[in-house]
Amino acid sequence: MIKYPQEGDPVKISWNPTFYRNVNFWSGISFSIVGLVLLSGTFNRLISALFLVAGIGLLLTASLNLARKPSGK
């Protein structure tokens, strides 16, 4: 039988940390690539440098998250 959530039940949120790590990783790579492509062109240097810095920052946070052991397991 299917148990439907009742009023006042605790809300369970499933959290998948590896998914978010991968999102961080790939978005960091794509931001870095976009920044490099924009830097090589004649586009605004400030915007392309911001893309590059954002990509490197995302990659750094992804690598820090990967290095950390998952807690509670």
Kinemage of the C-alpha trace (Angstrom):
@kinemage 1
@onewidth
@group {chain A} dominant
@subgroup {mainchain}
@vectorlist {calphas} color= white
{ca met a 1} P 0.000 0.000 0.000
{ca ile a 2} L 1.245 3.491 -0.841
{ca lys a 3} L 1.700 5.767 2.160
{ca tyr a 4} L 0.985 9.336 1.164
{ca pro a 5} L 2.548 12.173 3.169
{ca gln a 6} L 0.215 13.492 5.829
{ca glu a 7} L -0.043 16.990 7.242
{ca gly a 8} L 2.757 17.540 9.762
{ca asp a 9} L 5.058 14.789 8.463
{ca pro a 10} L 8.757 15.682 8.497
{ca val a 11} L 9.976 16.673 5.051
{ca lys a 12} L 12.713 14.396 3.775
{ca ile a 13} L 15.084 15.954 1.251
{ca ser a 14} L 17.394 13.521 -0.493
{ca trp a 15} L 20.864 15.002 -0.905
{ca asn a 16} L 23.295 13.628 -3.430
{ca pro a 17} L 26.654 15.365 -2.884
{ca thr a 18} L 28.447 13.668 -5.789
{ca phe a 19} L 25.916 15.143 -8.232
{ca tyr a 20} L 26.653 18.647 -6.989
{ca arg a 21} L 30.390 18.014 -7.100
{ca asn a 22} L 30.099 16.936 -10.726
{ca val a 23} L 27.986 19.998 -11.559
{ca asn a 24} L 30.630 22.213 -9.952
{ca phe a 25} L 33.381 20.417 -11.831
{ca trp a 26} L 31.832 20.574 -15.280
{ca ser a 27} L 30.542 24.120 -14.899
{ca gly a 28} L 34.035 25.127 -13.776
{ca ile a 29} L 35.560 23.561 -16.869
{ca ser a 30} L 33.015 25.182 -19.181
{ca phe a 31} L 33.442 28.594 -17.522
{ca ser a 32} L 37.223 28.297 -17.908
{ca ile a 33} L 36.901 27.324 -21.582
{ca val a 34} L 34.506 30.214 -22.239
{ca gly a 35} L 36.914 32.589 -20.490
{ca leu a 36} L 39.872 31.361 -22.540
{ca val a 37} L 37.924 31.601 -25.799
{ca leu a 38} L 36.806 35.135 -24.967
{ca leu a 39} L 40.353 36.120 -23.945
{ca ser a 40} L 41.736 34.865 -27.262
{ca gly a 41} L 39.194 36.950 -29.184
{ca thr a 42} L 38.715 40.696 -29.214
{ca phe a 43} L 35.942 40.532 -26.616
{ca asn a 44} L 35.889 42.671 -23.467
{ca arg a 45} L 38.914 41.614 -21.385
{ca leu a 46} L 37.207 42.236 -18.031
{ca ile a 47} L 34.237 39.971 -18.763
{ca ser a 48} L 36.426 37.185 -20.126
{ca ala a 49} L 38.753 37.417 -17.121
{ca leu a 50} L 35.710 37.171 -14.830
{ca phe a 51} L 34.594 34.013 -16.658
{ca leu a 52} L 38.075 32.553 -16.291
{ca val a 53} L 38.280 33.382 -12.573
{ca ala a 54} L 34.766 31.992 -11.971
{ca gly a 55} L 35.673 28.763 -13.751
{ca ile a 56} L 38.884 28.340 -11.778
{ca gly a 57} L 37.005 29.045 -8.552
{ca leu a 58} L 34.360 26.425 -9.371
{ca leu a 59} L 37.071 23.894 -10.201
{ca leu a 60} L 38.812 24.659 -6.899
{ca thr a 61} L 35.606 24.180 -4.904
{ca ala a 62} L 34.882 20.950 -6.782
{ca ser a 63} L 38.358 19.584 -6.037
{ca leu a 64} L 38.055 20.592 -2.366
{ca asn a 65} L 34.678 18.819 -2.152
{ca leu a 66} L 36.116 15.709 -3.795
{ca ala a 67} L 39.039 15.667 -1.368
{ca arg a 68} L 36.723 15.852 1.641
{ca lys a 69} L 35.413 12.529 2.904
{ca pro a 70} L 31.618 12.210 2.982
{ca ser a 71} L 30.572 12.587 6.611
{ca gly a 72} L 28.224 10.236 8.397
{ca lys a 73} L 29.019 7.174 6.274
